[in-house]
Amino acid sequence: MAALGKIKGLLRDKKGDEAVSFLLTTAMLVLIFLALISSMIYIMQYYNASYLCRRVVRSIEVTGLYDETETMDIISGMSNDNLEDIDVQVDAVYLSGNKIQLRQAFSVTMTASYRIAVLRFGESPIQIVLPIEVKVAGMSEVYHKE
């Protein structure tokens, strides 16, 4: 009976309410801050992928042809290790081989993925894979004689 009275007394006691409230509020603010930082990192990776795609488009515009090895050299030389599974597709009307005629429009679609680690338990982290897709249009600046 005395133990039941002590428990009721502890439940009615309001000492420490503000401390618990402060700790919960602080924990929520830290989680919100971490979510904002993660989203900003993802946005920066999207801008990085967009810049890479614009560089590939500019290279095709200047040379007038799509060379897959040159494209992958540009991407591997400029990209960081955070972007994974990078794939480039060029949609164009080719004159012969990979040549694109003067003032012929084309588009480059680049897809990649970015992983955000949510939690880490030992060696296997829990990750979220976020897709990135960028599409940029261009126009050839080279006249190819047939």
Secondary structure as UniProt FT lines:
FT   HELIX           2..12
FT   TURN            15..16
FT   HELIX           17..63
FT   HELIX           68..78
FT   TURN            81..82
FT   STRAND          83..92
FT   TURN            97..98
FT   TURN            102..103
FT   STRAND          105..121
FT   TURN            122..123
FT   STRAND          124..139
//
